[in-house]
Amino acid sequence: MTKQKKLRHLEYYDLQSVFDKLYADSKRGEVFTNLMDIIRDENNIRLAYRNIKRNTGSNTAGTDGVTIKDIEKLNAEKYVEIIRRKLAWYKPKPVRRKEIEKPNGGIRPLGIPSMTDRLVQQCILQVLEPICEAKFHERSNGFRPNRSAEHALAQCYKMIQQMNLHYVVDVDIKGFFDNVNHAKLIKQMWTLGIRDKQLICIIKEMLKAPVAMQDGSVIYPDKGTPQGGILSPLLANIVLNELDWWIAGQWETIPTRKVKTKYKKDGSPDNGKKYTSLRNNSNLKEMYIVRYADDFKIFCRKRSDADKVFIAVKQWLNERLKLQVSEEKSKVVNLKRHYSDFLGFRLKAVPKRGKYVVGSHMSEKALKRETEKLIGQIKYIEYPKNAKEEALAVSLYNSMVWGIHNYYRYATNINIDCRKIQFRVNSLMRNRLRDRVKKKGKIQSEYVRKNYGASEQVRFIGGIAVCPIGYIKTKNPMYKKAVICKYTKEGREEIHKNLKFDDLTLKVLHMLATAQIPNRSVEYMDNRVSLYAAQCGKCAVTGKPLWIDEIHCHHKKPVSLGGTDEYKNLIIVHVDVHRLIHASTADAIKFYLDKVKPNSTMLKKINQLRELAGNSAI
């Protein structure tokens, strides 16, 4: 992930320096015994709401029936008090179990905690993340900030193409999330330096939270982390971090007497000479792990090494982490002869100009799944109730195509796979939609025009361009830059160098985020910050920069007329503009007109806002 919506929220709430210190201290090997003070901090609690409110899952209720909509109506002070009280005497509410069908036909059990439990987990996650990030291995890519499947693929491509490692150990852990050993997890957290005993007790309670099943029964888990919990991905990475470093300890981190580790310009270690020395002067087995959550691969140079590593890893997972390996799905693969699946891709080493390069496709499961999704959406397009519903169905189809293209474009042979999908899709369109599909039309969307405008495969339904699934360009997966890190100044500059907030705007944002306004809802206080950031610190009417004492947050539709505190009903304006909007007497209107001195464009905006507020135009 190269950009994060949450990227600068820490700065708004004056927590960036706090989390930076946690990261730096963790890098130095410090231990942490007073983390609850930071977790209970008012700014951390308010930040938790901001980070969680736009999650799609925040509108899903737990066993208590509460959603984010109920939380956002609370007074800001009341919200902070509730979370602090919850942290002081933590007892989780039962987790609601929901079963989701997997694409392969299986069932994925999801645990949905109550909203207050989710907010507590978010408060804890924000504090634990910088500590853990400092300790995680560089080739752990899942559920981490500024990392993605693209980075994991880039690492695999390097192993195959540049390092010529053509034997891979594929290990599938049986029900990983459901079988995490609680005692082992707590020990691993302690080893990482997380030694606040109250926090440890809270996490224990989270892990043992009762699960309310769909049939009405309640179970009390003694192992596993609930899939769907906000903290679960981080805990999963903590569990498997030990595996990452154990694999690294067999080869990568072994010290050599003759060769000292050198560093590249980007800060990453240059181990080329060290590895050469290990190959020439030792009998160690060369191996490298690439992991995304519980899906990982171990690359080896020799078949004999891979076979031994396979046995050792299975035994280690069983004895150290109490995890079982699926014998049917786990194997050693010779990439010169066979494909190996990873994150929805099929990888193979294919000969080209005297060397081996990566030849990759969509996995067979992914190909079938994505084809069925598009075919299913065409069936929705076939019988629309009206033109609006037709347009919505076509737009949703296009978004599916974009999603497929954006994710699978890193496969070297993705054009072949997409042509297979296109054959099925086009056949269905011709049979089911017939005369409704037109070859000519005008592309309205700028995104579609930019990315698909050159294609002759574009078709039109109801005047809307249909993006061709077969029109795709391959892109090489890129490595994550070593300097990128949200908890260092240099890393943040690399991540959001294009965000143009100046120091003054950030200072005002911090003031807004931490301000205390009696009887205002959590939603209003948070949306006020979002609006100021969205408007780049300027008045929505005059376009002039606003200082803290000039900022007024105006309800477009007044609360007295049924208006709400939601984002779309609010706007940031200058205090005098705000008073002009609500002015009702001729003297007041003239007074504020003389102060604001609006031009014709400004006056038009003011009159629109006055009419929405129930006042006549000026």
C-alpha positions as CSV (number, residue, x, y, z in Angstrom):
1,M,0.0,0.0,0.0
2,T,1.7,3.2,-1.2
3,K,-0.9,5.6,0.1
4,Q,-3.0,5.3,3.3
5,K,-6.1,7.3,4.1
6,K,-5.0,7.1,7.7
7,L,-1.6,8.3,6.9
8,R,-1.5,11.7,8.6
9,H,-4.2,11.1,11.3
10,L,-1.4,10.5,13.9
11,E,-0.2,14.0,13.3
12,Y,-3.7,15.5,13.7
13,Y,-4.0,13.9,17.1
14,D,-0.4,14.7,18.2
15,L,0.5,11.0,18.4
16,Q,3.1,10.8,15.7
17,S,6.1,11.5,18.0
18,V,4.7,9.1,20.6
19,F,4.5,6.2,18.1
20,D,7.8,7.1,16.5
21,K,9.4,6.7,19.9
22,L,7.8,3.4,20.4
23,Y,9.2,2.2,17.1
24,A,12.7,3.5,17.8
25,D,12.7,2.0,21.3
26,S,11.6,-1.3,19.9
27,K,14.4,-1.2,17.3
28,R,16.8,-0.8,20.2
29,G,15.4,-3.8,22.1
30,E,13.7,-1.8,24.8
31,V,10.8,-3.4,26.8
32,F,7.5,-1.7,27.4
33,T,5.7,-1.9,30.8
34,N,3.4,1.1,30.7
35,L,1.6,0.9,27.4
36,M,-1.9,1.3,28.9
37,D,-1.2,4.9,29.6
38,I,-0.9,5.5,25.9
39,I,-3.8,3.3,25.0
40,R,-6.1,5.1,27.5
41,D,-5.0,8.6,26.2
42,E,-7.9,10.6,25.0
43,N,-6.3,11.4,21.6
44,N,-5.6,7.7,21.0
45,I,-9.2,6.9,21.7
46,R,-10.5,9.6,19.4
47,L,-8.0,8.4,16.7
48,A,-9.5,4.9,17.0
49,Y,-12.9,6.2,16.1
50,R,-11.5,8.1,13.1
51,N,-9.6,5.1,11.8
52,I,-12.5,2.7,12.2
53,K,-15.5,4.7,11.2
54,R,-15.2,4.2,7.4
55,N,-14.5,0.5,7.6
56,T,-17.3,-1.4,5.8
57,G,-17.6,-3.7,8.8
58,S,-18.3,-0.8,11.2
59,N,-22.0,-0.9,10.0
60,T,-22.3,-4.6,11.0
61,A,-23.6,-5.1,14.5
62,G,-22.2,-7.5,17.1
63,T,-24.3,-9.4,19.6
64,D,-25.4,-6.2,21.3
65,G,-26.9,-4.7,18.0
66,V,-24.7,-1.6,18.2
67,T,-23.0,-0.2,15.1
68,I,-20.8,2.8,14.4
69,K,-24.0,4.9,13.8
70,D,-24.9,4.5,17.4
71,I,-21.4,5.5,18.6
72,E,-21.1,8.6,16.4
73,K,-24.2,10.1,18.0
74,L,-22.6,10.1,21.4
75,N,-21.2,13.2,23.0
76,A,-17.4,13.2,22.4
77,E,-16.6,13.3,26.1
78,K,-19.1,10.5,26.8
79,Y,-17.5,8.3,24.1
80,V,-14.0,8.7,25.6
81,E,-15.4,7.9,29.1
82,I,-17.1,4.7,27.8
83,I,-13.8,3.3,26.2
84,R,-11.7,4.2,29.2
85,R,-14.2,2.4,31.5
86,K,-14.2,-0.6,29.2
87,L,-10.4,-0.7,29.4
88,A,-10.3,-0.3,33.2
89,W,-12.5,-3.4,33.7
90,Y,-12.3,-5.3,30.5
91,K,-14.7,-8.0,29.8
92,P,-15.5,-8.7,26.2
93,K,-19.1,-9.2,25.0
94,P,-19.8,-12.5,23.1
95,V,-18.5,-12.5,19.5
96,R,-21.2,-13.0,16.9
97,R,-20.3,-15.9,14.6
98,K,-21.1,-15.5,10.9
99,E,-20.2,-18.1,8.3
100,I,-19.0,-16.9,4.8
101,E,-18.9,-19.2,1.8
102,K,-15.4,-19.6,0.3
103,P,-15.0,-19.5,-3.5
104,N,-13.9,-23.2,-3.4
105,G,-17.1,-24.1,-1.7
106,G,-15.9,-24.3,1.9
107,I,-17.0,-22.2,4.9
108,R,-15.0,-19.4,6.5
109,P,-16.1,-18.6,10.1
110,L,-16.0,-14.9,10.9
111,G,-16.2,-13.5,14.4
112,I,-17.9,-10.1,14.7
113,P,-17.1,-8.4,18.1
114,S,-19.3,-5.7,19.6
115,M,-18.6,-2.2,18.5
116,T,-17.0,-1.1,21.8
117,D,-14.8,-4.2,21.7
118,R,-13.7,-3.2,18.2
119,L,-12.8,0.3,19.3
120,V,-10.8,-1.1,22.2
121,Q,-9.0,-3.4,19.8
122,Q,-8.3,-0.5,17.5
123,C,-6.9,1.5,20.5
124,I,-4.5,-1.4,21.3
125,L,-3.6,-2.0,17.6
126,Q,-2.5,1.6,17.2
127,V,0.0,1.3,20.1
128,L,1.2,-2.2,19.4
129,E,1.8,-1.8,15.6
130,P,4.9,0.4,15.8
131,I,6.5,-1.9,18.4
132,C,5.9,-5.0,16.3
133,E,6.8,-3.3,13.0
134,A,10.3,-2.7,14.3
135,K,10.7,-6.5,15.0
136,F,9.0,-8.0,11.9
137,H,11.0,-9.6,9.1
138,E,11.4,-7.7,5.8
139,R,9.7,-10.5,3.8
140,S,6.6,-10.6,5.9
141,N,4.0,-8.7,3.7
142,G,0.5,-9.4,4.9
143,F,-1.6,-7.1,7.1
144,R,1.2,-4.6,7.5
145,P,1.3,-0.8,6.7
146,N,2.7,0.1,3.3
147,R,3.0,-3.5,2.2
148,S,0.9,-5.5,-0.3
149,A,0.7,-8.7,-2.4
150,E,2.7,-6.8,-5.0
151,H,5.7,-6.7,-2.7
152,A,5.4,-10.4,-1.9
153,L,5.3,-11.2,-5.7
154,A,8.3,-9.0,-6.4
155,Q,10.2,-10.9,-3.8
156,C,9.2,-14.2,-5.4
157,Y,10.2,-13.0,-8.8
158,K,13.6,-12.0,-7.6
159,M,14.1,-15.4,-6.0
160,I,13.3,-17.2,-9.3
161,Q,14.8,-14.8,-11.9
162,Q,17.8,-13.2,-10.3
163,M,18.8,-15.7,-7.6
164,N,18.0,-18.8,-9.6
165,L,16.2,-20.5,-6.7
166,H,13.9,-23.0,-8.5
167,Y,12.9,-25.3,-5.7
168,V,10.1,-24.1,-3.5
169,V,8.6,-25.5,-0.3
170,D,4.8,-25.0,-0.2
171,V,3.4,-25.4,3.3
172,D,-0.4,-25.1,4.0
173,I,-1.3,-24.7,7.7
174,K,-4.6,-26.4,8.7
175,G,-7.0,-23.7,10.0
176,F,-4.2,-21.4,11.1
177,F,-6.4,-18.6,12.7
178,D,-8.5,-21.2,14.5
179,N,-5.6,-23.1,16.0
180,V,-3.2,-20.4,17.3
181,N,-1.9,-21.4,20.7
182,H,-2.8,-18.7,23.3
183,A,0.0,-19.5,25.7
184,K,2.6,-19.4,22.9
185,L,1.2,-16.2,21.6
186,I,1.5,-14.4,25.0
187,K,5.1,-15.7,25.3
188,Q,5.9,-14.3,21.9
189,M,4.5,-10.9,22.8
190,W,6.6,-10.9,25.9
191,T,9.7,-11.7,23.9
192,L,8.9,-8.8,21.6
193,G,9.1,-6.5,24.6
194,I,5.3,-6.1,25.2
195,R,5.3,-6.5,29.0
196,D,2.5,-4.4,30.3
197,K,0.7,-6.9,32.5
198,Q,-2.7,-5.2,32.3
199,L,-2.5,-5.1,28.5
200,I,-1.5,-8.8,28.5
201,C,-4.6,-9.6,30.6
202,I,-6.9,-7.7,28.2
203,I,-5.5,-9.5,25.2
204,K,-6.0,-12.8,27.0
205,E,-9.7,-11.9,27.7
206,M,-10.1,-11.0,24.0
207,L,-8.7,-14.4,22.9
208,K,-11.1,-16.2,25.3
209,A,-14.2,-14.1,24.4
210,P,-17.3,-16.4,24.1
211,V,-18.6,-17.0,20.6
212,A,-22.4,-16.8,20.0
213,M,-23.1,-19.4,17.3
214,Q,-25.9,-19.0,14.6
215,D,-27.9,-21.8,16.2
216,G,-28.0,-19.9,19.6
217,S,-25.4,-21.9,21.4
218,V,-22.3,-20.3,23.0
219,I,-18.7,-21.8,22.8
220,Y,-15.7,-20.7,24.8
221,P,-12.5,-21.0,22.7
222,D,-9.2,-22.2,24.2
223,K,-7.2,-21.6,21.1
224,G,-7.3,-19.4,17.9
225,T,-7.8,-15.8,17.1
226,P,-11.2,-14.7,15.8
227,Q,-11.2,-14.0,12.1
228,G,-12.9,-10.6,11.8
229,G,-11.3,-9.1,14.9
230,I,-9.3,-5.9,14.3
231,L,-6.4,-7.2,16.4
232,S,-6.3,-10.7,14.9
233,P,-4.1,-9.9,11.8
234,L,-1.4,-8.4,14.0
235,L,-1.5,-11.3,16.4
236,A,-1.2,-13.7,13.5
237,N,1.9,-11.9,12.3
238,I,3.4,-12.1,15.8
239,V,2.9,-15.8,15.9
240,L,4.5,-16.4,12.5
241,N,7.3,-13.8,13.0
242,E,9.1,-16.5,14.9
243,L,9.0,-18.8,11.8
244,D,10.3,-15.9,9.6
245,W,13.4,-15.4,11.8
246,W,14.0,-19.1,12.4
247,I,14.2,-19.6,8.6
248,A,16.4,-16.5,8.3
249,G,18.6,-17.9,11.1
250,Q,19.4,-21.0,9.0
251,W,21.1,-18.9,6.3
252,E,20.5,-15.2,6.0
253,T,21.5,-14.0,9.4
254,I,24.4,-16.4,10.0
255,P,27.5,-14.2,10.6
256,T,30.7,-14.7,8.6
257,R,34.2,-14.0,9.6
258,K,35.6,-12.9,6.3
259,V,32.8,-10.8,5.0
260,K,31.1,-7.9,6.7
261,T,27.6,-6.8,5.7
262,K,27.5,-3.7,3.6
263,Y,24.5,-1.5,3.0
264,K,23.0,0.0,-0.2
265,K,22.1,3.6,-0.7
266,D,18.4,2.9,0.2
267,G,19.5,1.5,3.5
268,S,18.9,-2.2,2.7
269,P,21.7,-4.7,3.4
270,D,23.8,-5.9,0.5
271,N,24.5,-9.5,1.3
272,G,25.8,-10.7,-2.1
273,K,29.4,-11.3,-1.0
274,K,28.3,-12.8,2.4
275,Y,26.0,-15.4,0.6
276,T,28.8,-16.3,-1.8
277,S,31.1,-16.9,1.1
278,L,28.5,-19.1,2.9
279,R,28.0,-21.2,-0.3
280,N,31.7,-21.7,-0.8
281,N,32.8,-22.2,2.8
282,S,29.9,-24.0,4.5
283,N,27.5,-26.9,4.2
284,L,24.5,-24.8,5.2
285,K,21.3,-25.1,3.3
286,E,20.4,-21.9,1.4
287,M,16.8,-20.9,2.0
288,Y,14.6,-17.7,1.9
289,I,11.0,-17.3,3.1
290,V,8.4,-15.0,1.5
291,R,5.2,-14.7,3.5
292,Y,1.8,-13.1,3.2
293,A,-0.2,-13.8,6.4
294,D,-0.3,-17.6,6.8
295,D,0.5,-18.2,3.1
296,F,4.2,-18.6,2.6
297,K,6.9,-20.1,0.4
298,I,10.5,-21.1,1.2
299,F,12.9,-21.0,-1.8
300,C,15.9,-23.3,-2.0
301,R,18.7,-23.9,-4.5
302,K,18.8,-27.7,-4.4
303,R,16.1,-30.4,-4.4
304,S,17.9,-32.2,-1.5
305,D,17.9,-29.0,0.5
306,A,14.2,-28.4,-0.2
307,D,13.3,-31.9,0.9
308,K,15.1,-31.5,4.2
309,V,13.7,-28.0,4.8
310,F,10.2,-29.4,4.1
311,I,10.5,-32.0,6.9
312,A,12.2,-29.6,9.3
313,V,9.5,-26.9,8.8
314,K,6.6,-29.3,9.4
315,Q,8.3,-30.6,12.6
316,W,9.1,-27.1,13.8
317,L,5.5,-25.8,13.3
318,N,4.2,-28.7,15.2
319,E,6.6,-28.6,18.1
320,R,7.1,-24.9,18.4
321,L,3.8,-23.4,17.4
322,K,1.5,-26.3,17.9
323,L,0.2,-26.0,14.3
324,Q,-0.6,-28.9,12.0
325,V,0.3,-29.0,8.3
326,S,-2.0,-30.2,5.5
327,E,-0.2,-33.1,3.9
328,E,-2.4,-33.0,0.8
329,K,-1.7,-29.3,0.1
330,S,1.9,-29.2,1.2
331,K,4.8,-30.3,-1.1
332,V,8.1,-29.5,-2.7
333,V,7.8,-28.1,-6.2
334,N,10.4,-27.9,-9.0
335,L,9.5,-24.6,-10.6
336,K,11.2,-25.6,-13.9
337,R,8.6,-28.4,-14.3
338,H,5.6,-27.4,-12.4
339,Y,3.6,-24.4,-11.3
340,S,3.2,-23.2,-7.7
341,D,0.2,-21.2,-6.5
342,F,0.7,-18.1,-4.4
343,L,-1.9,-15.3,-3.6
344,G,-4.0,-16.2,-6.6
345,F,-1.1,-16.5,-9.0
346,R,0.6,-19.5,-10.6
347,L,4.4,-19.2,-10.7
348,K,6.9,-21.1,-12.9
349,A,10.5,-20.8,-14.1
350,V,10.5,-20.8,-17.9
351,P,13.6,-20.8,-20.2
352,K,14.3,-17.6,-22.1
353,R,17.5,-16.6,-23.9
354,G,19.7,-19.0,-22.0
355,K,18.3,-18.3,-18.6
356,Y,15.1,-18.9,-16.5
357,V,12.5,-16.2,-16.0
358,V,9.2,-16.1,-14.3
359,G,6.2,-17.2,-16.2
360,S,3.0,-16.5,-14.3
361,H,-0.7,-16.8,-14.7
362,M,-3.9,-16.4,-12.6
363,S,-4.4,-19.5,-10.6
364,E,-7.0,-21.9,-11.9
365,K,-9.2,-21.2,-8.9
366,A,-8.9,-17.4,-9.4
367,L,-9.6,-17.7,-13.1
368,K,-12.8,-19.7,-12.4
369,R,-13.9,-17.4,-9.6
370,E,-13.4,-14.2,-11.5
371,T,-15.1,-15.6,-14.6
372,E,-18.2,-16.6,-12.6
373,K,-18.3,-13.2,-10.9
374,L,-18.4,-11.4,-14.2
375,I,-21.0,-13.8,-15.7
376,G,-23.1,-13.4,-12.6
377,Q,-23.0,-9.6,-13.0
378,I,-24.1,-9.8,-16.7
379,K,-27.2,-11.7,-15.5
380,Y,-28.0,-8.6,-13.4
381,I,-27.5,-6.3,-16.4
382,E,-29.9,-8.5,-18.5
383,Y,-33.1,-7.6,-16.7
384,P,-32.9,-4.1,-15.2
385,K,-36.0,-2.5,-13.8
386,N,-35.2,0.9,-15.2
387,A,-32.3,2.9,-16.8
388,K,-30.9,3.9,-13.5
389,E,-30.6,0.3,-12.3
390,E,-29.0,-0.7,-15.7
391,A,-26.4,2.0,-15.3
392,L,-25.6,0.9,-11.8
393,A,-25.3,-2.8,-12.9
394,V,-22.9,-1.8,-15.7
395,S,-20.9,0.4,-13.4
396,L,-20.5,-2.5,-10.9
397,Y,-19.4,-4.8,-13.8
398,N,-16.8,-2.2,-14.7
399,S,-15.5,-2.0,-11.1
400,M,-15.1,-5.8,-11.1
401,V,-13.0,-5.6,-14.3
402,W,-10.8,-2.8,-12.8
403,G,-10.3,-4.9,-9.7
404,I,-9.2,-8.0,-11.7
405,H,-6.9,-5.9,-13.8
406,N,-5.3,-4.0,-10.9
407,Y,-4.6,-7.1,-8.9
408,Y,-3.6,-9.6,-11.6
409,R,-1.7,-7.3,-13.9
410,Y,1.5,-8.5,-12.2
411,A,1.2,-11.9,-13.9
412,T,3.4,-12.1,-16.9
413,N,0.8,-14.0,-19.0
414,I,-2.3,-12.2,-17.6
415,N,-3.3,-11.2,-21.2
416,I,-3.8,-14.9,-22.0
417,D,-5.9,-15.5,-18.9
418,C,-8.1,-12.4,-19.5
419,R,-8.7,-13.4,-23.1
420,K,-10.1,-16.7,-21.8
421,I,-12.4,-14.8,-19.5
422,Q,-13.4,-12.4,-22.4
423,F,-14.4,-15.3,-24.7
424,R,-16.9,-16.5,-22.1
425,V,-18.1,-13.1,-21.2
426,N,-18.5,-11.8,-24.8
427,S,-20.4,-15.0,-25.7
428,L,-22.8,-14.4,-22.9
429,M,-23.3,-10.8,-23.7
430,R,-24.1,-11.6,-27.3
431,N,-26.6,-14.3,-26.3
432,R,-28.3,-12.5,-23.4
433,L,-28.0,-8.8,-24.2
434,R,-28.2,-9.0,-28.0
435,D,-29.2,-5.6,-29.5
436,R,-28.5,-3.7,-26.3
437,V,-24.8,-4.0,-26.8
438,K,-23.5,-1.2,-29.2
439,K,-20.1,-0.8,-30.7
440,K,-20.2,3.0,-30.9
441,G,-20.8,5.5,-28.2
442,K,-19.1,8.3,-26.2
443,I,-17.0,7.4,-23.1
444,Q,-18.1,9.6,-20.3
445,S,-15.7,8.5,-17.5
446,E,-12.2,10.0,-17.6
447,Y,-10.8,6.9,-15.9
448,V,-12.3,4.6,-18.6
449,R,-11.1,7.0,-21.4
450,K,-7.6,7.0,-20.1
451,N,-7.2,3.3,-19.5
452,Y,-9.5,1.7,-22.1
453,G,-10.1,4.4,-24.7
454,A,-7.5,3.1,-27.1
455,S,-9.2,-0.4,-27.2
456,E,-11.4,-1.5,-30.0
457,Q,-13.1,-3.9,-27.7
458,V,-15.0,-1.3,-25.8
459,R,-18.8,-1.7,-26.0
460,F,-21.7,0.4,-24.8
461,I,-24.9,-0.6,-22.9
462,G,-27.4,2.1,-22.3
463,G,-24.9,4.7,-23.4
464,I,-22.3,3.6,-20.8
465,A,-19.0,2.2,-21.8
466,V,-18.3,-1.4,-20.8
467,C,-14.7,-2.0,-20.0
468,P,-13.2,-5.0,-21.9
469,I,-11.8,-7.6,-19.6
470,G,-9.4,-8.8,-22.4
471,Y,-7.7,-5.4,-22.6
472,I,-4.9,-5.4,-20.0
473,K,-1.3,-4.4,-19.8
474,T,1.2,-6.4,-17.7
475,K,3.1,-4.5,-15.0
476,N,6.2,-5.6,-13.2
477,P,5.7,-6.0,-9.4
478,M,7.9,-3.5,-7.5
479,Y,9.9,-4.0,-4.3
480,K,9.0,-1.8,-1.3
481,K,11.6,0.8,-0.8
482,A,13.6,0.1,2.4
483,V,13.3,3.6,3.6
484,I,9.4,3.6,3.5
485,C,8.1,3.4,7.1
486,K,5.2,5.3,8.7
487,Y,7.1,5.6,12.0
488,T,10.2,7.4,10.7
489,K,10.4,11.0,9.4
490,E,12.3,9.9,6.3
491,G,9.8,7.0,5.6
492,R,6.8,9.3,5.9
493,E,8.4,11.9,3.5
494,E,8.7,9.1,1.0
495,I,5.1,7.9,1.5
496,H,3.2,11.2,1.4
497,K,5.6,13.5,-0.4
498,N,2.8,14.6,-2.7
499,L,0.5,15.7,0.2
500,K,0.8,19.5,0.3
501,F,-0.2,20.3,3.8
502,D,2.0,23.0,5.3
503,D,3.0,23.2,8.9
504,L,0.4,25.8,9.6
505,T,-2.4,23.6,8.2
506,L,-1.2,20.6,10.2
507,K,-1.1,22.8,13.4
508,V,-4.7,23.9,12.9
509,L,-5.7,20.3,12.2
510,H,-4.2,19.2,15.5
511,M,-6.1,22.0,17.3
512,L,-9.4,20.9,15.7
513,A,-8.7,17.2,16.4
514,T,-8.0,17.9,20.1
515,A,-10.6,20.6,20.7
516,Q,-13.3,20.3,23.3
517,I,-16.7,21.6,22.4
518,P,-19.5,20.7,24.9
519,N,-22.5,18.7,23.7
520,R,-21.1,18.0,20.2
521,S,-21.2,14.5,18.9
522,V,-18.2,12.3,18.0
523,E,-19.3,12.4,14.4
524,Y,-19.4,16.2,14.2
525,M,-16.0,16.6,15.9
526,D,-14.4,14.1,13.5
527,N,-16.0,15.4,10.4
528,R,-14.9,18.9,11.2
529,V,-11.3,17.7,11.0
530,S,-12.0,15.8,7.7
531,L,-13.6,18.8,6.1
532,Y,-10.8,21.1,7.0
533,A,-8.3,18.6,5.5
534,A,-10.4,18.1,2.4
535,Q,-10.7,21.9,1.8
536,C,-6.9,22.3,2.4
537,G,-7.5,24.7,5.2
538,K,-9.5,27.1,3.1
539,C,-13.0,28.6,3.3
540,A,-15.4,26.8,1.0
541,V,-16.9,30.1,-0.2
542,T,-14.1,32.6,-0.3
543,G,-11.2,30.2,-0.9
544,K,-9.0,32.0,1.7
545,P,-6.9,30.2,4.3
546,L,-8.5,30.0,7.7
547,W,-6.9,30.3,11.1
548,I,-8.3,28.4,14.1
549,D,-10.4,31.4,15.4
550,E,-11.9,31.9,11.9
551,I,-13.2,28.4,11.4
552,H,-16.9,27.7,11.6
553,C,-18.4,24.3,10.7
554,H,-21.8,25.0,9.1
555,H,-24.8,22.6,8.8
556,K,-26.1,22.9,5.3
557,K,-29.5,21.7,6.5
558,P,-29.9,23.1,10.1
559,V,-30.3,20.6,12.9
560,S,-33.6,22.3,13.8
561,L,-34.9,21.3,10.4
562,G,-33.8,17.7,10.6
563,G,-30.1,18.1,9.6
564,T,-27.5,15.7,10.8
565,D,-23.8,15.8,11.7
566,E,-22.9,13.6,8.7
567,Y,-20.0,14.7,6.5
568,K,-22.2,15.6,3.4
569,N,-24.3,18.0,5.5
570,L,-21.3,20.0,6.8
571,I,-19.0,22.6,5.3
572,I,-16.1,24.7,6.6
573,V,-16.5,28.5,6.2
574,H,-15.1,31.7,7.6
575,V,-16.9,33.0,10.7
576,D,-18.3,36.1,8.9
577,V,-19.5,34.0,6.0
578,H,-21.3,31.7,8.4
579,R,-23.0,34.7,10.1
580,L,-24.0,36.0,6.7
581,I,-25.6,32.7,5.8
582,H,-27.8,32.9,8.9
583,A,-28.4,36.6,8.9
584,S,-32.1,37.5,8.7
585,T,-32.3,41.2,9.2
586,A,-31.4,43.8,6.5
587,D,-28.9,45.5,8.9
588,A,-27.1,42.2,9.7
589,I,-27.0,41.2,6.1
590,K,-25.5,44.6,5.0
591,F,-23.0,44.5,7.9
592,Y,-21.6,41.1,6.9
593,L,-21.8,41.8,3.2
594,D,-19.5,44.7,3.8
595,K,-17.1,42.5,5.8
596,V,-17.0,39.6,3.4
597,K,-17.2,41.6,0.1
598,P,-18.2,38.6,-2.0
599,N,-17.9,38.6,-5.8
600,S,-20.7,37.1,-8.0
601,T,-19.4,33.5,-7.6
602,M,-19.1,33.8,-3.9
603,L,-22.5,35.4,-3.6
604,K,-24.0,32.5,-5.6
605,K,-22.6,30.0,-3.1
606,I,-23.8,32.0,-0.2
607,N,-27.3,32.2,-1.5
608,Q,-27.4,28.4,-2.1
609,L,-26.4,27.9,1.5
610,R,-28.9,30.5,2.7
611,E,-31.7,28.8,0.9
612,L,-30.8,25.4,2.3
613,A,-30.8,27.0,5.8
614,G,-34.3,28.3,5.2
615,N,-33.4,32.0,4.4
616,S,-34.1,34.0,1.3
617,A,-31.4,34.8,-1.2
618,I,-29.6,38.2,-1.0
